[in-house]
Amino acid sequence: MENLVAQVRAFNHFYREVLGALYRDIVNTPFSLAEVKVLFELHLRDRMETGELRRLLELDSGYLSRMLGRFEADGLIARERSATDARRQIVELSEAGRIAFAAVDERSASRVRDLLEGVTEEDGRRLVASMATIREVLSRNRSAAPYVIRPPRPGDLGWVVHRHGVLYSQEYGWGQDFEAMVARIVADYADDHDPLREAGWIAEVDGAQAGCVFCVRRDDETAQLRMLLVEPSARGMGIGGRLVEECLRFAAAAGYRRMVLWTRDVLTDARRIYRAAGFERIEERMEGGVVEETWARNL
């Protein structure tokens, strides 16, 4: 824990320096950082009750009142009493206020562009994914992020092997034999798969891989679902079920009449997804101390 605390504090120190560079340009505008935050919220939400604005930004009520008074005197905002409660005040940006905010916003965006100059596309994806991870891990009100399902891109197949090796070792103690098996399946797919009869899908959350599944040919009438995986951080979002749906839809369109899959009895979450998708267990056998299962369904 103490090492984690030290690492977070070190990152915080670094990030304060980055924020300092970003906010120094605000000194050259007519607004303080707190005033820019107020303008931003009003720009984002159109109309706000002053009490809500104060709570959102954690501002002193007297300080906010004086700030809004200055904004009103400069023609940047308009204020009116709430139609439902005369004790409450509604505030919104005027046209002049929107113009003033746009100038500050463009200055800030320009400074971020300068900061990101030279960052490669790959590093940009890593940066976005890392920021999303920080938000997800530290958020006190976690919610399911939107996700996309897409075909594999260069680099994704290596990720599939890597994450299968890491996750199944961490969660079930499976060793390099399992990782080697996944590597062979991926290599066979990459070498000579028929795109009309075989396909793969990658789930992506906030620009980072979050899951995968593949549909491969077993024989002319039978497709096989392989390598279903969902990252722990993305579980509970429905990604596993959606990946299986994509597999089934593709297999039916490709002319297969049946789909099978292989799993193990300890993979309870995966088995629940398969059962919900209409698969039934048709065979089981003991292999190396674990129960291996074959499931199937008609298309």
C-alpha positions in Angstrom: 0.0 0.0 0.0 2.8 2.5 0.9 4.4 2.0 -2.4 1.1 2.6 -4.2 0.6 5.8 -2.2 4.1 7.0 -3.1 3.5 6.3 -6.8 0.2 8.2 -6.8 1.8 11.1 -5.0 4.6 11.1 -7.6 2.1 11.1 -10.4 0.1 13.9 -8.7 3.3 16.1 -8.6 4.0 15.5 -12.2 0.4 16.2 -13.2 0.3 19.4 -11.2 3.2 20.6 -13.4 1.3 19.7 -16.5 -1.8 21.5 -15.3 0.3 24.5 -14.4 1.6 24.7 -18.0 -2.0 24.4 -19.3 -3.4 27.1 -16.9 -0.6 29.6 -17.2 -2.2 31.0 -20.4 -5.3 31.8 -18.4 -3.3 34.5 -16.6 -3.2 36.3 -19.9 -7.1 36.4 -20.1 -9.4 38.6 -18.1 -10.6 35.6 -16.0 -9.3 33.6 -13.0 -9.3 29.8 -13.1 -12.4 29.7 -10.9 -14.2 32.2 -13.3 -13.2 30.0 -16.3 -14.7 27.0 -14.5 -18.0 28.8 -13.9 -18.1 30.0 -17.6 -17.4 26.4 -18.7 -20.3 24.9 -16.7 -22.7 27.6 -17.9 -21.6 26.9 -21.5 -22.0 23.2 -21.0 -25.4 23.3 -19.3 -27.1 26.4 -20.9 -29.1 27.3 -17.7 -28.3 26.5 -14.1 -29.6 27.3 -10.7 -27.0 29.2 -8.7 -27.1 26.8 -5.8 -26.4 23.9 -8.1 -23.5 25.8 -9.6 -22.1 26.5 -6.2 -22.4 22.9 -5.1 -20.9 21.5 -8.3 -17.8 23.7 -8.1 -17.6 23.8 -4.3 -17.5 27.6 -4.2 -18.2 29.9 -1.3 -21.7 31.4 -1.8 -20.5 34.9 -1.2 -17.6 34.5 -3.6 -19.9 33.1 -6.3 -22.4 35.9 -5.8 -19.7 38.6 -6.3 -18.4 36.8 -9.3 -21.8 36.6 -10.9 -22.4 40.2 -10.1 -19.2 41.2 -12.1 -20.2 38.9 -14.9 -23.7 40.5 -15.1 -22.2 44.0 -15.0 -19.9 43.1 -17.9 -22.9 41.7 -19.9 -21.6 38.1 -19.8 -24.6 36.5 -18.1 -28.3 37.0 -17.5 -30.0 36.2 -14.2 -33.7 35.7 -13.4 -35.8 34.3 -10.6 -36.9 30.6 -10.8 -40.5 30.3 -12.0 -41.1 27.6 -9.4 -39.3 29.1 -6.4 -38.6 32.8 -6.2 -35.8 32.2 -3.7 -33.8 30.5 -6.4 -31.9 32.3 -9.2 -31.3 30.9 -12.7 -28.2 32.1 -14.6 -27.2 31.6 -18.2 -24.5 33.0 -20.5 -25.4 35.9 -22.8 -24.2 36.0 -26.4 -21.2 38.2 -25.2 -20.5 35.6 -22.5 -20.4 32.8 -25.1 -18.0 34.7 -27.2 -15.8 35.4 -24.2 -15.8 31.8 -23.2 -15.1 30.6 -26.8 -11.9 32.7 -26.8 -10.7 31.3 -23.5 -11.6 27.8 -24.6 -9.7 28.0 -27.9 -6.6 29.3 -26.0 -6.8 26.2 -23.8 -7.4 23.8 -26.7 -4.4 25.3 -28.5 -2.2 24.8 -25.4 -3.3 21.1 -25.3 -2.5 20.7 -29.0 1.0 22.0 -28.3 1.4 19.6 -25.4 0.3 16.6 -27.6 2.4 17.6 -30.6 4.6 14.7 -31.6 2.5 12.1 -29.8 2.0 9.1 -32.1 -1.4 7.6 -32.8 -0.5 4.5 -30.7 0.7 6.6 -27.8 -2.4 8.7 -28.1 -4.6 5.6 -27.7 -2.5 4.5 -24.7 -2.9 8.0 -23.1 -6.6 8.0 -23.5 -6.9 4.5 -22.2 -4.8 5.3 -19.2 -6.8 8.4 -18.4 -10.0 6.3 -18.7 -8.5 3.8 -16.3 -7.7 6.4 -13.7 -11.3 7.8 -13.9 -12.8 4.3 -13.7 -10.6 3.1 -10.8 -10.9 6.3 -8.7 -14.5 7.2 -9.5 -16.8 7.0 -6.5 -19.8 6.6 -8.8 -18.7 4.1 -11.3 -21.0 3.5 -14.3 -20.8 1.4 -17.4 -18.9 3.1 -20.2 -20.1 2.8 -23.8 -18.3 0.3 -25.8 -17.8 -0.6 -29.5 -17.4 -4.0 -31.2 -15.0 -3.9 -34.2 -12.9 -6.2 -36.4 -9.3 -6.9 -35.3 -6.7 -4.4 -36.2 -2.9 -4.9 -36.5 -1.6 -5.6 -33.0 -4.9 -7.0 -31.7 -4.0 -10.7 -32.2 -0.9 -10.3 -30.1 -3.1 -8.6 -27.4 -5.5 -11.6 -27.6 -2.6 -14.1 -26.8 -1.1 -11.8 -24.1 -4.3 -11.2 -22.2 -5.4 -14.8 -22.3 -2.0 -15.8 -20.9 -2.1 -13.1 -18.1 -5.8 -13.3 -17.1 -6.1 -17.1 -17.0 -2.8 -17.4 -15.1 -4.0 -14.8 -12.5 -7.6 -16.1 -12.2 -7.2 -19.9 -12.6 -3.5 -20.6 -12.4 -3.3 -21.9 -15.9 0.3 -21.9 -17.2 2.2 -21.5 -20.4 0.7 -24.6 -22.0 -2.6 -22.8 -22.1 -1.0 -19.6 -23.5 0.8 -21.7 -26.1 -2.5 -23.3 -27.2 -4.1 -19.8 -27.6 -1.0 -18.7 -29.6 -1.4 -21.6 -32.0 -5.1 -20.9 -32.5 -4.4 -17.2 -33.2 -1.5 -18.1 -35.6 -3.7 -20.5 -37.5 -6.4 -17.9 -37.8 -3.9 -15.2 -39.0 -2.2 -17.5 -41.5 -5.1 -18.8 -43.6 -8.6 -17.9 -42.4 -11.3 -17.5 -45.0 -12.9 -14.1 -44.3 -16.2 -15.3 -45.8 -16.4 -18.1 -43.2 -14.2 -17.0 -40.3 -14.1 -13.7 -38.4 -13.0 -12.1 -35.1 -14.2 -9.2 -33.1 -12.6 -6.9 -30.5 -14.6 -5.0 -27.9 -13.2 -1.6 -27.1 -13.9 0.7 -24.2 -12.5 4.2 -24.2 -10.1 3.4 -26.9 -8.7 0.3 -25.2 -9.2 -3.4 -26.0 -11.7 -4.9 -23.5 -12.7 -8.2 -25.0 -12.6 -10.6 -28.0 -14.2 -13.6 -29.6 -13.6 -15.5 -32.9 -15.7 -17.6 -35.2 -13.7 -20.3 -37.0 -14.6 -23.2 -39.3 -14.8 -26.7 -37.9 -16.4 -28.3 -40.9 -18.6 -27.2 -43.8 -21.8 -27.2 -41.6 -20.3 -26.4 -38.2 -18.7 -23.2 -36.9 -16.7 -23.0 -33.6 -16.7 -20.1 -31.2 -13.3 -19.6 -29.8 -11.3 -17.3 -27.4 -14.1 -15.4 -25.7 -12.5 -13.1 -23.2 -13.7 -10.0 -21.3 -11.4 -7.8 -19.3 -12.2 -7.7 -15.5 -12.7 -3.9 -15.7 -15.3 -4.4 -18.4 -17.3 -7.2 -17.0 -21.0 -6.6 -16.1 -21.5 -4.3 -19.2 -23.0 -7.0 -21.4 -19.9 -7.2 -23.6 -19.6 -11.0 -23.4 -23.2 -11.6 -24.5 -22.8 -9.1 -27.3 -19.6 -10.8 -28.6 -21.3 -14.1 -28.7 -24.3 -12.6 -30.6 -21.9 -11.3 -33.2 -20.4 -14.7 -33.6 -23.8 -16.4 -33.9 -25.0 -13.8 -36.4 -21.9 -14.2 -38.6 -22.0 -18.0 -38.5 -25.6 -18.1 -39.6 -25.0 -15.6 -42.4 -22.0 -17.6 -43.6 -24.1 -20.7 -44.1 -23.2 -22.8 -41.0 -26.0 -24.9 -39.5 -24.5 -25.4 -36.1 -22.0 -23.8 -33.7 -19.9 -25.5 -31.0 -17.5 -24.3 -28.4 -15.1 -25.7 -25.8 -14.9 -24.5 -22.3 -14.1 -25.6 -18.7 -16.5 -26.0 -15.8 -14.7 -23.4 -13.7 -15.5 -20.6 -16.2 -18.9 -19.9 -14.6 -19.4 -16.5 -16.1 -18.7 -17.7 -19.7 -21.0 -20.7 -19.2 -23.8 -18.4 -18.1 -23.3 -16.3 -21.3 -23.4 -19.5 -23.4 -26.5 -20.8 -21.8 -28.3 -17.5 -22.2 -27.3 -17.6 -25.9 -29.0 -20.9 -26.4 -26.0 -23.3 -26.1 -26.4 -26.6 -24.3 -23.6 -28.8 -22.9 -23.3 -32.0 -25.0 -20.1 -33.5 -23.6 -17.8 -33.4 -20.7 -14.5 -35.1 -19.8 -11.8 -34.9 -17.2 -8.5 -33.7 -18.5 -5.5 -32.8 -16.4 -7.5 -32.4 -13.2 -10.2 -30.0 -14.8 -13.5 -30.8 -16.4 -13.5 -29.8 -20.1 -16.9 -29.3 -21.8 -18.3 -29.1 -25.3 -21.4 -27.0 -25.8 -23.5 -26.6 -29.0 -26.5 -25.1 -30.6 -28.3 -25.0 -33.9 -28.3 -21.9 -36.0 
